[in-house]
Amino acid sequence: MIQEFYEKINGNYEVAISRMQNDERIQKYLKFFLMDESYKSLEDGMVSGDCDAAFRGAHTLKGVCQNMAFTALSTVVEQITEELRAKNFEKAKETFPQVEVEYKKVINEINKIM
């Protein structure tokens, strides 16, 4: 079930299992991911035009995604993080829809297995 989840989100199950040791622990952290506020911070910053707030949310989300081995989401979040770090808000606005799609995919798939 957890391995299938990683396949559906284009994540890396092998990395996740090597870090967290078993599916039960991964599932525990998936629940925590549902409560994580970093995406909301990124989204709020993007909506309000606050590049610094968006960067803080993106940077935090990037770390969480990398730790969880959410490869596809991590890749686009890393991209927007670097755009925001460089204060290239217009480019970040172009990237944000990709982040939104990948984030919602992860959330939807987590909700299916919980």
C-alpha positions, 0 to 999 in steps of 0.5 A: 500500500505505501509502496503503491502510494510512492509510485502514484506520486512519483516518489522514491519508496526505497529512500523513504523506507531506508530513512524510516525503516518501515511502512508504519513509520512512513504512514505516521509521517504521512499523517504529519504531512497532512498537518504541515502548514508550509504549503499554506505559507507558500500559497499565502505568500504567493497570493499576497505577493510577499516573496519573503513569506513565500520563500520561507514556506517553500524552503520549509516544504522543500525540506519536508518533501526531500525527507519524505522522498516525494521526488516529483513534488520536491523537484518543483518545490526546489525550483520555486524555492530558488526562484523566490530566493533570487527574488524572481517573483514573476518566474515563481508565479509561473512555477506555482501552478506546477507545485499546486498540482503535485502537492494536491496529488500527494494530499489526495493519495495520502487521503486515499490510504488513511 
